[in-house]
């Protein structure tokens, strides 16, 4: 459990721990390293699961924080409205998504360098957060057991691990933690892919706690169900897995531009995922585990209640959350201030591709000013250098 210290002594203790954490995670800082002045805290937030299948089980949510040393010295409450929480998607936890230790790709550290107090959360079933029922290989979806080197066995917990509603509860616990840390009434949220329903639905329901939002390729189904579809027990299990081959094959299908990404980044992505899943690392060739979620509620009806300023980014080559789906989401939300950017030569994995700086820079400008290149409402196309033009209507 994370305990916050108060006063000057507490600040000194916190700063010392942050420096130690930064050294352990990223090595001794020096001027040659990107983000050398950005410190790292790892927190655990106590909560109670809202998943109907976990029946109020106590859980711990892993929260990573990146903060500039001078900002920490001034006090976390000095950031004002510059607090940010990242929420990951459906397969990887937050650190491989948003704080990847490769060159200057860390989106979290980039925003921390701009003076933000930056956090990310692992949802229940991911990374270093609680994973009830997921350590037993018999609780893998039956058709995936062989991927984990498991002989066929009966599922012992034939239910989904989480639900859309329990995801929103996890986000709320993390939001309240960040609000308490920083003293901010409202914070900014960023969600990628499956983080779209998590952040989008949460914001529609709790807009009083949210200042601005940034989405990358947000998952959305205009005609999605209000309640979960029934699933037969023999078709249910709490755990799904992905091998490296599976994960990279999804990406490869959307690679069609020359030098779309740096090949060296793939080893870092996978190794970081494995570091955050020591159990999955021992299954078969090494797998990343993620929970099966009972999805519902994130549809046109709820999206119409989303009315905070929002920046949405999508790669033109995205085949997992297609640009036309993202445009539907843009049209359905009620926000007065909303900008959509279609990025040339970007796939679903813009965070790892050579256009990542467009994403970083656009998010910083939006969170600081509520505008992108001087406008607060537009649909734009961006080329690989970040030059934008209005998208054809």
N, C-alpha and C positions, 0 to 999 in steps of 0.2 A: 504494500500500500504506500502510495506517495504521501508524504507529510510536508506541508509547506512551513518553512521557517520564517519568522518575522523579524523586523528590525535590522540594524546594521550588521549584527553578528550573523543573522540568518542570510543576509545578502552575501556576506563574505564566504559562508559555508557553501551557499548555492553556487557562487562563482568558482570556488575551488573544485567542487564536484563537476561543474560543467567543463572546466578545463581538462580535468582528468578524463571525463567521458569523451571529449573531443580527441584526446590523445589516443585513447584505447581504440576508438572506432576508425579514426582517419590517420593515425600516426601523428608524430610531432609536427605541429604547424610551422610553416616557414613561408616567406614572402613569395616563393616560387609556386606554391600551391594555390589553386583557385579556392576562394572562400576561406582563406587561412584564419580570418578573424571571426568565423562563425562557429559558435559553440553548439554542443549537442547535449540534451537531456533525454533520458528515457524514463517515462512515468508509467504507472499502472493505476487505472481508475477502477474502483470497486463499483459494481452495479448488480442489477438483478435482471435476468433474461425475461424478455416479454414474449419469447417464442411459446406458442401454445403447447408444443411438444416437450419443452424443457421445464415447464410448470414452475416458473419463478426461481430457477436455480441461480445461486450466486455466481457471478462471472467477474473476470478481470479483463479490462480492455487495455491493450498496449498503446501508448501514445508517445510518439517521437516529437521532440521539440528542437528547432534550430533558431538560434538567436544571436545577434551580434554582441560581442563582449561589452561594448560601450552602452548598448541598450540595457543589458542586464545590470550593469553598474548603476544606471539611472533608475532602475526598477521596472519590472514588467508593466506596472500601471502607467508608465510614461508613454507607452505606444499609442494610447488613446484608441482610435478606431482601427489601428493597423494590426489587428490580430486575425490570423488566417488558420482555418482547419481544412486539411485535405482528406478526402474520402475516396478510397480505392474502388476498383471494379470487381468483376466476378471471379477472377482466377488468382491474381497475385495480391499479396498484402501491400501495405503502403510504402515501406522503405524501398523495395525494388522499383516501384512505380515513380515515386516522387523525390527520393533522396539517394539516388544511385551514386555510388562512389566512383564515378568515371569522369575524368576531365572536369568540365563545368556543366555537366548535364543535370545536376541536382536542382530541381525546380524549387524545392524548399529553401535551399541555401541561397539561391538567387534572390528570392523575395526577402529572406532575412538580411541580405546585404543591402537591400533597399530600406531597411529600418523596420520591417514587420517582425512581429513575434509569431513564428510559424510552427504549426502543429500538424501531425497526421495521426489517424487512428486506424488500428487493425480491428475490423468488425469481428464479432463472435465467429469462430471457426477458421480464422486466418492468422498467419504469422505467429506472434507471441501472445495473442489474446487466448482466452479460454476456448477449448475445442471439446466440449462434452461429447462423449460417445464416438469420437473420431480416431482414437488411438488403436482401436481393434480393427485389424485388416478385414475381418468378416463384415464390418459395417461399411465397406465400399460398395457402391452400386454394382450389382452382380456382373453386368457386362464389362466392368472395368477391373474386376479382381485380378485377372491375369496380367494386366499392365503393371500391377504392383508385385508380381511374382507370387501371388496368392492362389493356392488351389481353391476350387469352388467350395464355398461354405455358406450356410444359411445366415442371412442378415439377422443380427440380434436386436437391432433398433430400427424397425421398418417404418421410419418416419423421416420427414425433413428435419434438418438441424435447426433452421431459422425460417423466418417469414419476412415479408416486406415490412410488416408492422414492428417486428422485433429489431430489424435493421434501423428503423426510424428511432426506436428507443435507444439503441446503441449510439446513434448520432447525437441524440439529445443529451446523453450522459457525457459524451466528449465535449459537446458545445458548452454545457454548464461548467465542466472542468476548466475549459479555456476562459470562460467568462469570469470564473472565480480567480483564476491565476492572474488575469490582466485587469480585472475590475471593469471590463467593458460591458455595457448593456447589450450591444450587438456586435457580432463578429462576421467576418467574411468566410464563405465556404467555396471550396473547389472540388469538383467531382469528375471522374473520368469513367466512361463506359457504364458498367453496372453501378458506379457511383452516381450516375445520373438519376435513377429512380430513388436512390438513398438520399441524395441532397435535394433533388427536386421535390419529392413528396414531403420531406421534412420541412422544407422552406414554405411550401403551400400551407402546411399545418401550423408552423411556428415562425411566421414571418416577423414577428415582434422581436426575435432574437437574431435576425440575419440582416446584415447591412447590404452587401453585394455578393454576387455569385459569379463564378467562372465555371464553365463546363467544357470538357473536351469529349467530343463524340458521345453525348449522353444517350443511354438506352431509353427508348420510349415506345409505347404502343398505344396509339390514340384509342383503339377499340379494346384495350385490355380489360379483363374482368374486374369487378369490384371485390369479389371474394375468390379465394383459391379454388382451382379446379380439383375435384376429388382424384386421388391417386390410389391404385390398388396396392396393398401392403407388399406384395411380391415384386412390385416395380419401384419400391422406395428404399432408400438408405440415406444416412446422414452425410456420407462422404463421397465426393467425386475426386478424381485425380487427373493430373496432366503430366506426361513425360516431356522431356526437353524436345524430343522429336515432334510431338504433337503441337507444342506451343510454337515452335519456330515454323512449322508447316503452315499454321494459320497466318503468320506474318508473310511468309514467302508468297502466298497466293496473291498478295496485294503489292508486291514489289515489281514495278515496271519502269522506274526512272533510273537513269544512270547515277551511280553514287548516291543512292537514296539513303543509305545508312553506313556507318562505320562498322565493318565486320567484327572488329575486336570487342564491340560492346556486348555481343551476345553471350560471351563467356561470363562477363561481369553480371549481366542480368540473371542468368541461370544460377551462378554460384551464390549470388545474394539471396535468391529465393530459397536455395537449399540451406543456406545458413539460418534462415528463418523457419525452417521445417526439418529439424533433426530427425523426427520420426519418419516422415516421408522420404528423407534422404537414404534410409536403410531399406526401403521397399523396392524390390525389383531393381531397375537401373538407376533408381532415384526419381522420386516424383514430388510434385507440389500438390498438397491437398487443399481442397476448398469445399465448403459445405453445399449441400443441396438446399436450395431455398424454395419455399412455397410462395410464389409471386402473385401479387394482386394489387389493385388500387391505383397504380400509377398510369392513369389514362386521361382522356380529354377532360373529364369532369373535374378531376383534382388539379390537372395542369391549369385550368382556367382560374384557379385560386392562387397561382404563382404570380406575384406582382412586384417582386423586388428587382432592382437593376441587374441585368445579366449580360455577360459576354459569353458567346458560344463559339467554339472553334471545332472544325471538322476537316479531316483530310479528304481531298477530292477522290483519293483511291480507296477510301474505307469501304470494305465489303462486309464488315461485322456490324457496324451501325452506319447504314448508308446515308450519304448527304441528303437524300430526299426525305428520309425519316427525320433527320435533324431539322430540316426546314419545316416539316409538319409540326414539330415541337415548338419551333420559333413562332409559328403562326398561332398555335393554340394557347400559349401563355398570355397573361393579361398585363405583363410589364409594359410600362410606358417607355422606359429606357431599356433597349435591347439591341445588341449588335451581334450579327452572325458573320463569321469569317470562314470562307472555304479556302483551304491552303493547297496550293499546287504541289504535286509530288509528295504529298503526305498521305499515309494510310491510317489505320486505326492506332498505329504505334508512333504517332508524332513525337511523343516524349523521348523516344530513342532514335529518332531520325534526324537528318541534317537540317531540317527546318525547325528544330526545337526552339531556336532563339526567337522565332516569330511568336511562338506560344508564350515564352517567358516574358518578352517585352510587352506583348499585348495585355497579358494578365496584370503586369505591374502598373501599366498606364490606367487600366480600367479600375483597379482597386484603389489607386491613388486619386483619380480624378472623376471616375464615373463616365469617362469618354474614351473612345479609341480614335486617334488621329482627328480629334476635334469634333467627333459626332457621337451622339448617344442613341441614335436609332438608324440602322442601316443593315443591308445585306451586301457583303463585299467578297470579292475574289482577291487573294493574295498570291503573288508569284513567289518563287523560291528565295528571293531577296527581301521579301516583305513589302514590296510595292503593291498597293491596293487600287482596285477600280470597282465601281458598283457592279454587282452581279446582274446579269440579264433577268428581267422579270418574266 
